[in-house]
Amino acid sequence: MERWAGRVALVTGASVGIGAAIVRQLVQNGMKVVGCSRNIEKIEALKTELSSAKGQVVPVRCDLKNEQDIMDMFTMIKRDLGGVDVCVNNAGLAHAAPLLSGETKDWREMVDVNIIGLTICTREAVKQMREKGANDGHVFLLNSMSGHRVIPSPNGHFYSATKFAVTALGDGIRNELREMKSQIRITSISPGLVETEFAYRMQKNDDKAKALYESIKCLQADDIADALVYALGAPAHAQIHDILIRPTDQVS
Ligand SMILES: NC(=O)c1ccc[n+]([C@@H]2O[C@H](COP(=O)([O-])OP(=O)(O)OC[C@H]3O[C@@H](n4cnc5c(N)ncnc54)[C@H](OP(=O)(O)O)[C@@H]3O)[C@@H](O)[C@H]2O)c1
């Protein structure tokens, strides 16, 4: 990881959960990390927590449903930090919204954040990497086991469809990078159940979410951050395509 010290990473969805764990690990490895989400206060707190670490946190308020927010963030990154070297598309959400009874606005929000926001960020990040000559740049997609198989649980079907899209986007972006003779790498990380705010936000029922996280020994956010650091730290000629991680106890 030494070669990444002093370089610039963007982590979306940095306020809590997997994103916050990734910010901690990248800053401890000396990176300048732009952390974005809607709740900037939590990223400000992360900045204070990490004030004596090797790297630094730059908090940005950004709603990934709003393209102007995203473009303004990339303008700031270029102006103040010289452009991005690593883009971690982590922000994502699920609503309990079955295909035959769910609400359209819930499906739209999942599409806007999980697919469109991720793709805009990737396009802008790759543009900056190429402009600054970061031919060893790295894009990460926080996918899910739900991007690889559909489990018979109606509340998660539409979310699963957005993550299948992320699987396709990962391969598509890699093809386009190779077509432009770029060495920028792209890695998709697909976790099973990770204990974060995710299920609380999805279920909108704390007892149900808590019961889910108590049903097996879940992955922790740091398990996912460890996997990301492994892929980022691999030598530039080695591209880790896909990392699938389930809790040992998870069956499906
Ligand atoms: N937890 C799991 O079991 C699990 C499993 C597989 C995959 N994943 C994936 O891992 C990623 C991270 O999930 P997590 O478990 O860490 O979830 P989490 O604890 O619910 O955190 C979600 C993050 O996304 C941000 N976010 C949501 N909507 C946003 C928006 N419109 N604009 C900007 N940021 C937004 C949230 O910040 P604000 O609310 O402050 O904006 C928060 O920082 C997601 O892509 C998720 O699909 C999670």
Ligand as a Chemical Component Dictionary entry (heavy atoms), coordinates in Angstrom:
data_LIG
# 
_chem_comp.id                   LIG 
_chem_comp.type                 NON-POLYMER 
_chem_comp.pdbx_formal_charge   0 
_chem_comp.three_letter_code    LIG 
# 
loop_
_chem_comp_atom.comp_id 
_chem_comp_atom.atom_id 
_chem_comp_atom.alt_atom_id 
_chem_comp_atom.type_symbol 
_chem_comp_atom.charge 
_chem_comp_atom.model_Cartn_x 
_chem_comp_atom.model_Cartn_y 
_chem_comp_atom.model_Cartn_z 
_chem_comp_atom.pdbx_ordinal 
LIG N1  N1  N 0  -24.796 -4.412 4.712  1  
LIG C1  C1  C 0  -24.919 -5.444 3.912  2  
LIG O1  O1  O 0  -25.353 -6.537 4.327  3  
LIG C2  C2  C 0  -24.514 -5.341 2.465  4  
LIG C3  C3  C 0  -24.434 -6.523 1.745  5  
LIG C4  C4  C 0  -24.071 -6.479 0.406  6  
LIG C5  C5  C 0  -23.798 -5.269 -0.193 7  
LIG N2  N2  N 1  -23.896 -4.115 0.529  8  
LIG C6  C6  C 0  -23.613 -2.868 -0.187 9  
LIG O2  O2  O 0  -22.561 -2.175 0.464  10 
LIG C7  C7  C 0  -22.711 -0.770 0.292  11 
LIG C8  C8  C 0  -22.628 -0.066 1.640  12 
LIG O3  O3  O 0  -23.686 -0.544 2.450  13 
LIG P1  P1  P 0  -23.695 -0.454 4.045  14 
LIG O4  O4  O 0  -24.035 -1.799 4.540  15 
LIG O5  O5  O -1 -22.513 0.231  4.555  16 
LIG O6  O6  O 0  -25.015 0.468  4.192  17 
LIG P2  P2  P 0  -25.400 1.621  5.234  18 
LIG O7  O7  O 0  -24.807 1.370  6.572  19 
LIG O8  O8  O 0  -26.892 1.752  5.119  20 
LIG O9  O9  O 0  -24.696 2.919  4.583  21 
LIG C9  C9  C 0  -25.132 3.397  3.342  22 
LIG C10 C10 C 0  -24.310 4.619  2.961  23 
LIG O10 O10 O 0  -24.791 5.107  1.680  24 
LIG C11 C11 C 0  -25.039 6.498  1.793  25 
LIG N3  N3  N 0  -26.123 6.928  0.908  26 
LIG C12 C12 C 0  -27.364 6.422  0.788  27 
LIG N4  N4  N 0  -28.101 7.145  -0.080 28 
LIG C13 C13 C 0  -27.280 8.144  -0.516 29 
LIG C14 C14 C 0  -27.435 9.234  -1.401 30 
LIG N5  N5  N 0  -28.618 9.484  -2.025 31 
LIG N6  N6  N 0  -26.398 10.057 -1.622 32 
LIG C15 C15 C 0  -25.221 9.859  -0.989 33 
LIG N7  N7  N 0  -24.991 8.843  -0.127 34 
LIG C16 C16 C 0  -26.027 8.002  0.101  35 
LIG C17 C17 C 0  -25.409 6.711  3.254  36 
LIG O11 O11 O 0  -25.143 8.036  3.680  37 
LIG P3  P3  P 0  -26.240 9.156  4.013  38 
LIG O12 O12 O 0  -27.492 8.491  4.475  39 
LIG O13 O13 O 0  -25.562 9.985  5.039  40 
LIG O14 O14 O 0  -26.400 9.891  2.719  41 
LIG C18 C18 C 0  -24.444 5.750  3.950  42 
LIG O15 O15 O 0  -23.195 6.370  4.124  43 
LIG C19 C19 C 0  -24.037 -0.571 -0.455 44 
LIG O16 O16 O 0  -23.795 -0.388 -1.819 45 
LIG C20 C20 C 0  -24.771 -1.881 -0.216 46 
LIG O17 O17 O 0  -25.689 -2.171 -1.246 47 
LIG C21 C21 C 0  -24.246 -4.124 1.848  48 
# 
loop_
_chem_comp_bond.comp_id 
_chem_comp_bond.atom_id_1 
_chem_comp_bond.atom_id_2 
_chem_comp_bond.value_order 
_chem_comp_bond.pdbx_ordinal 
LIG N1  C1  SING 1  
LIG C1  O1  DOUB 2  
LIG C1  C2  SING 3  
LIG C2  C3  SING 4  
LIG C2  C21 DOUB 5  
LIG C3  C4  DOUB 6  
LIG C4  C5  SING 7  
LIG C5  N2  DOUB 8  
LIG N2  C6  SING 9  
LIG N2  C21 SING 10 
LIG C6  O2  SING 11 
LIG C6  C20 SING 12 
LIG O2  C7  SING 13 
LIG C7  C8  SING 14 
LIG C7  C19 SING 15 
LIG C8  O3  SING 16 
LIG O3  P1  SING 17 
LIG P1  O4  DOUB 18 
LIG P1  O5  SING 19 
LIG P1  O6  SING 20 
LIG O6  P2  SING 21 
LIG P2  O7  DOUB 22 
LIG P2  O8  SING 23 
LIG P2  O9  SING 24 
LIG O9  C9  SING 25 
LIG C9  C10 SING 26 
LIG C10 O10 SING 27 
LIG C10 C18 SING 28 
LIG O10 C11 SING 29 
LIG C11 N3  SING 30 
LIG C11 C17 SING 31 
LIG N3  C12 SING 32 
LIG N3  C16 SING 33 
LIG C12 N4  DOUB 34 
LIG N4  C13 SING 35 
LIG C13 C14 SING 36 
LIG C13 C16 DOUB 37 
LIG C14 N5  SING 38 
LIG C14 N6  DOUB 39 
LIG N6  C15 SING 40 
LIG C15 N7  DOUB 41 
LIG N7  C16 SING 42 
LIG C17 O11 SING 43 
LIG C17 C18 SING 44 
LIG O11 P3  SING 45 
LIG P3  O12 DOUB 46 
LIG P3  O13 SING 47 
LIG P3  O14 SING 48 
LIG C18 O15 SING 49 
LIG C19 O16 SING 50 
LIG C19 C20 SING 51 
LIG C20 O17 SING 52 
# 
